[in-house]
Amino acid sequence: MSSYFANSRDFAINKLTVNNCISEGDALQYLHKHSATSAMHDSEERYPPPLCHEGTRDVVISRIEGWYGFETPPEKKIMWVHAPAGYGKTAVAGTVSKKMESRTDLDFNPVGATFFFWRTSPERNSPARFIITLAYQFTISIPELAPHIESAVKRNPMVLNKALEFQLMKLIVEPFKSLGGIGIMPHRLVIIDGLDECINSDQQSRVKKQYAEDQERVQVRVLELIRTLHSHDLPLCFLILSRPEPWIKRHIESRSFQPITETLDLYQVGDHMKDVEKFVRDELARIADSLDPQPGGDKEWPGEDIVEDFLWKTGGHMLYAATVIRHIDDPYDNPRQLLQDILNSEFYSTQDLTHSTPFSSLHELYRQILRSCPPKNQLTMIRVLEELLAAEDEFQYGEQVHAAFNILDRLSGQPPGHGTKALRPLHAVIRLSNNAAESRRYSLFLYHSSFAEFLKDQPQPLPDVTINVQKGFSRVLAGCLTALSAITMDVPAFDNVVQALRGLLEKNEKLFKELEEEVEQTMVDGESGQLARDMFKLVRQDAK
């Protein structure tokens, strides 16, 4: 049985294992194997990629295209686009790459390489494969560069295990210099999205303060890699998109970065209300077309007054608008009433938009969505939410949502379908099924990372609702140990249970050490011992 869990291939944190010799012709395949292919803009994992709603963000995209210049390189070859959570940075990055690649009036591909960081993907939340992935894409977008990169890999296969700064020189800078005449080459755009999602997950056991410091350091390191590439005067431009985290802002405004960087505040560019208005009107019209006529109604829904009230509520925040649309677009409920309930809410805030945390108005919307759960189901909803937040990182991004929920149900001792039924009122913020038309930028389950951040930052979002992720962790871990304890020589270990246990134990160093030998033995011959059963009893008590 294939695993639904991503972070537990072996107990060591993901590192590259590299052979020290490569046969003729295999170098590029070797490079591809060690690339983070899921971080590329056209990867299967990100399909369909987040894109701007048609007719929105036109001003921002035009500014980026104008800066890039296509056949005329910009004076400042780095552009930093920043905005708080939910302002569509990734959609802008995806739309820019798609538009540029579709140009038919150029004899070269303007997009040299892309890397979309993502905090819950072990392949994309660290810079370990960053340089390798860029180099591999250059072999495709700049064909004349491929033989030189191939030669670099053949000469030194161990380069893939070297420091990123060494990789940068051997896989990118030196191959470019080997070409000759790079001064007249068309410059290519390198798009790096979600820099703030590069969190260096190798440091899982550290205390929160140390972890935050490591996160800052690794993001600044990526910026320094970009600055180093720029310093070699290569035919490359760099588009960086991120939240305006203080350390990122401080580094980009430093004396070494500021003279070579164009800065673009996404919130202050373009008419956000106009963009949100187009999206809202299009989506409300779509929903209205699907509704049966209201008995006795003499007025078409939604009507201008409702649209204007909705737009005022959004404050120009596209994530707020998109979440409301998902909330009311429910075939099992009344979209008219759901929207009216939101509009009747008295809360509205214009929090400082330069801060990188979600807006208070968005948090209030999340509270309202939580309140929509029937009181009789609230306790079940809370328990499933706790388990989902605890185990979310262990699920493989490419898996089916329904199958992943069934695994969670099993580990928490519930029948199949229990989790999806409990979370149905939260369908605006939690993905309950796979939809080929939906982009899956943030996670297998969540439409946007801000909902998880909201629940973790505010563990008591409502007076009668308390979210304790540690209890969810303990219950899922107990489920793993229950399954592990039942394994005998006649009943082989299910891969998904053992792999889930491994992934969860990586978050608990003490349990990890005590159970490491037991889990390894289980993987070898299907036996588990008294230690697993004893640990299960302790964890089960903690989970009650």
N, C-alpha and C positions, 0 to 999 in steps of 0.2 A: 504494500500500500504506500502510495507516495505521501510525503509529508506536507502538511499545510503550514508548517512553521519554518520561518526563514533564518532565525538567528542562532541556529543550533546545529550546524553541520559538524563541528567538533568543539571540544571544550575550549580550545584556544580561540581568542578573538580573531576575526577574519584577517588573515595575512596571506600574501601571495606566496605560493610554492612554485619555484621556478627550476626547470631543468638547466643544466649548464652546457648543453649542446643542441643545436638546431640543424636539421638536415636542410639541404638546398631547397629553396622555394617555400619553406614553411614559416618564414619569419613573420610575414604579415598575419598569417593565421594565428600564430603564437601571440602576436600583439593583440589581435582581436579577442582571443581567449581571455586575456587578462585585463581587458578594457571593461569599464562600467557601461555596457551597452544600454542599460536601462536609463542612463542619464542623458542620452542623446535625444534631441527634439523629436525625432521621428521613430522612437523606439516602440516596440509592441506594448511594453509595460505602460507607457503613457497614452496609448491610443484609446479613444480619440483625445488628442491633446487639448488643454484649455485654450480657447481662442476668444477674442473680444466679440461681443454681440455685434452683428453687422450694423454699421453706421455709428458705432461708438468708438471712443478713444482715437478718433481720426487726427486730432491736433497733436496728441502725444506721438503717434506713429510717424506723422509727418516731420516732427521735430527730430526724431531719431534718424529717419532716412536723410534728412537735410544735413545733420551732423556727419553721418557716415560718408555721404558724398559720392558713393559708388566709384566713379573713375578718378575722382580727385580726393586724395586723402585729407582728413581733417587736420587742423592745426594741433588740436589736442586729441590724441588717439585713444583716450579712455573716456567713457561716459558712465557715470553712476546715476542710475534711476532709483529713487527711493520713495517709499510710501508706507504707511501703517498697514497692519493686517487687513486683508479683505479689499484692497483697492486694485486688484487685478494685475499685479506685476507680472505674474506668470503668464496670464492671458496675453499681455502686451508682448512679452518675449516670444511666445509661440506665434502670435500674429506677425510680428516682424520677421521671424525666420521663414514663415510660410510665404509672405509677400515677396521677400527678397529671392527666395529660391524659384519663385514662379516667373521671375523676370525673363522675358524672351528677347530683349533688346541688348543683352550682354553676351559676350563670348566666354564668360567665366562664371562660376558659381560664387556669388558674394559671401555666402555663409561658409566660413572655413571650418568651424567646429562649434559645438554647444555642450554645455554641462549644466544639468538641472539638479541642484542639490535637493535633498529631501530627508528630513530628520529621522524618519522611521525606517528608512531603507539602509541596510548594512552596506550596500554597494554605493550608495549615494550620500551618506551622511558624514563621510570623512574624505580627506583629500588624497587618500592612499592611491586611488586609481585616476586622479585628476589629470596628471601630465600624460600618462599612458593613453587615456581616452582621447585627449586632444590630438596627440600624435597620430593615433590610428585614423581619426577623422581627416587629418591633413593628407594622409595617403590617398584618400578618396576624392576630396574636394580640390586638391592640388596634385594631379597625377604625376607631374614631373618631379615631385618631392618624394614619391613612394620609393624609388630605388635607393635613395640616400638613407631614408629611415630604415628600410629593410637591411641595408648594409650595417647600420649601427647596431641593430638587434643581433644580427649574425655574428658580428665581431665580439659582442659582449652580452650574451643572453642574460647574465646576472644583473644587467642594468635595471631590470624590472624590480629588483629587490633593493636597489640603492636609494639614497635620500632623494627626495623630490627635486631638490636643487640640482643634483647630479643628473637625474633623468631629464630635466629641462634642457640642460646643455647638450646631452648626447642624443636625445630623441627629437628635439625641435631646433635649437639654435644652430648646432653644427650642421645638420642636414640642410637648413636654409642657406647657411654660408657656403656650403658645397655647391649650391646651384650656380652662383655667380649671377650678376645682373639683377639682383633682387630689388635694386632701386627703381627699376622700370616695370616690375611685376605689379599687377593689380592687387590692391590690398584687400584682404579678407576680414570678415567680421567674426569675432569669437564672442559668443553669448554665454554669460555665466549667470544663471538665475538662482535665487534663494541662497545667497552667500550666508545669511543668518541661520540657515538650516544645516550648515556644515558644523557638526557638534562634536566631532572626534569621539565617537562612541566607544573607543577602546578603553576609556576611563570610566567603567561602569561602577566600580566599587568605591569611588571617592566620595567624600562628603560634598554637600551641595556647593559650598563656597569654592572648594578646589575645582569642582566640575565646571562651575561658571567661569573660573579663571582659565581653565583649559580651553573652553569654548571660545573665549575671546582670543586667546593666543593662536588657535588654529585658523580662525577666520582672518586674522591679521597676516598669518603666514601665507594664506592663499593670495591676499592682496600683494604681498611682497613678491610672490612668484609672478604675478601679472606685471608688476613694475619692472622686474628683472627682464622679462620678455620684451617689454617696451624699450628698455635701455639698449637693446641690441639692434635697434632700428630695423626690425623685420617688417615685412609688408602685412602687418596685422593691426586691427583695431579691436578694442575690447568694450563690450557692453555689459555692465554689471548691474544686476537688479537685486535689491534687498530691502529689508526694513531699515529704518534709520537708527540702528543701534548705536549708542554713544561711542563705543570703541571703534566701530567702522567709520563713523562720521569723523571722529578725531583723527584717525589715520589718513583718511582721504584728504583732510584739510591740513595735513602736515606739510612741511616745506618740500619734502621729496615727492609728494603726490599732487598737491594742489596745482602746480604749474602745468601739469600734463593731463588734467582731468576736467571734463565738462560735467557739471552737476545738474540734475533735473529732478525737481520735486514733483512727483506725479500728481499730488493733490492740487498743486497750484497751477498746473498746466491744463488748459482746455476748460470746457464748460461741463462740470460733473453733473450738474442738475439736468442739463440737456441730454447727456448720455444715459443717465438713469431714467429720465422721462421716456426716451425711446424704448428702452428695455421694458419698462413697466407697461406702457401702452400696448406694445406688441404682445406681451405675455398675458395681460388681462383680456385682450381681444381673443387670444387663442383659447383661454379658459372659458370665456363667455360663449364662444361658438360650440363648446361641448356641453353646455347646460341646457336643460329643458326649460321652456318658458315658465316664468313664475306665475302661478294662478292669480288672476286679478291684477296682475302687474300692468301698468300702462307706461312704464318707463324702462328703457333698455339699461341693463346692468353692464358696467359699473356706474356710468354717468360721470360727468365732469367733476362734480363736487367730491366724489369718492376718490377719483384719480388725483385731484389736487391735494386732498388730505393725505393720501398715501405718499405722494412725492414729498410733502413737507416732513412727514415722519422719517423718510430715508436720510434727510440731510445730505443728499448727494453721495450716499454710501452704497455702492453697488452690492456688496455682500449682504447688507440689510435687506435690500430689495429682492435679491435672489432667494434669500432664506424665506421671506414672507411668501413669495410666489410658490415655492415648494410646499410650504405649510398649507396654503389654501387649495393647492392643486391636488385634491384628494377625492377620488371617485366615490369613496364611502362616507363622505361628509358633505357639508354644505359650504362651498367656497364663499358664497355671499356672506354668510354669518361669520365664518372664520375671519374674513378680512375685516368685517365690521367690529369684531371683538378686539382686533389689534388697533384699529383706528380709535376705538373708545378708550384705549389705554391713555392715561393722562401723562405718562412719563415721556420726557424728551430731553436730550442733553446735547450740547455742543462742546464736548470735551476737547482739550487741546489736541489738535490734529497732528502736531509734530511728534507726539509720543507714539511709541511703537506698539502699545497694547491696544486691544479692541476698544471700541467706544462704549460708553455706559449705555447708550441707547440700544446697542446690539446685545449687551448683557441683559437688559430688560426684556428684549425680545426672546432671548433664550429662556428667561424665567417664565415668560408667558407660555412658551411652548411646553415647558415642563409642567406648568399648571393645567395644561389641556389633558393630561393623563387622568382618567377616572380615579377617584380616591381609593376605590376597592383594589385597583391594580398598582397603586403607587409603590408599595413595598416591593413587589416583584420587579417593577421597573428599576428601582434603585439598586437592587441586588444584581440585575443583569448589567446595568451600567457600570457598576463597580468591577464586575468580572471582565467586561469588554475593555475598559480602560487599563486594567491590570495586564491583560494578555494580548492587547492589540498588536504590539510590536512583534509578537511571535508568529503572526500569521503572514504567510507569503502573499505578496502584493498581487500576483497574477491569479490567485485562486478565486473560486466562485464564492460570493458572499453567503449564499444559502448553505453551502457545504461547510464554510468556516463557522457559521452560527451553530450548525449541528455538532461540530466538534466541541464548541464551547458548552452546548447543552449537555453533551456527554460528560465532559470533565466536571461540570457542576451538578451532575446527578439528576438532570432533568430530561424529560422526553423531547424528541426532535420537534422543532417548531416553537418551543417554549420561549426562546430569546426573541425571535422576530415578532411573536405575538405581543410580548410584554413591551417592546419598544415601538410598536406601530404608531402611537401618537407622536413619536419623535421623528417621523419620516422626513421632516424638513431639514434635520441636522444629521441624521444617521441613515446611511444607505442600507436598505433592507433586502435588496435584490440586485442582481447585475442587470444593467441597462446599457446596451451597446452604444446608445446615443450620448451617454454621460461620460464626461472626462473624469478621470480618477487621479487627481493631482495629489491629494493629501494623504489618503490612506485607503485601505480596503473598506473600512466602515464609515469614516467621517467625510462629510462634504468639505469641511474646512477645519483646520487645526485650531481655530479660535474657540470652538465649542469645548474641546478637551482642555484647552488652557483655562477657559472660564470655570469649568468644573473643578480643576485642580487648584486654581487660585482662590476659588470661593467654594470650599467643600460643603457649605450650607447655603446653597443658592436660594432656598425658600425656608421659611420658619419650620415647616414640617418635613423638609427634605435635607438629609445629610448624606453626602457621598464619601465613603471611606474606601479608597482604592486599595489600601493595604489589606482590608478584609476580603475584597474581591480576589486579590493576589493569593491570599491564604486558601480560599475556597477552591480556586482553580488548581493550585498546587496540591491540595488535598485530593482532588479528583485524579490528578496524575499519579499520586502515590497509591491511591486505591487500586487503580488499574495495574500499577506496577506490582503491588502485593499479590494480585490474583494470578500473576503469570507463573506458569510451571513449565516443565519440559514438554508437557503435552499441549500447552496453550502458548504459542509463540508471542513475543512482544509485538504489539502494534507499533509501527514506526512513528505514527503521529503522536502517540502518548509519550513514548520515550523522548522524542525530539522536543515535545512541548515541555517536558520536565527539565530537560537540559537547558532550554531557553530561559525558563523561569528561574532555574538555579543560578544562572549567570548573574541574576539580579540580587542574589542572596548568598554572599560569599561563605557564610558559616554553613548553611545547608549544602552548598555546593561541595565543600571539602568533605563533609561527613558522608555524603551520598555518592561522591564521584566513583569510588570503587564499585559500589553496588550497581550503579547505572551502567558502568562499563561491562560488568559481568552479565547484566541483563542483555546488553547488545550482543554479547558473544554467544551465550548458550540458552537464553530465555529463562534463566532462573533469577529470582529475587530472594532476599533473605529477611531475617527478623529485623534488621536495621531499618529497612524500608517501612515495614509495618509499624515499628515503634515511632519512627519519625512522622508517619501519617497520623498517629494518634495525637501527637503534640500539635501538629499543624491544624488538625481538625478542631481541637479545643480552641485554638487561637481564632479560627474562622467563625465560631459560633457567635 
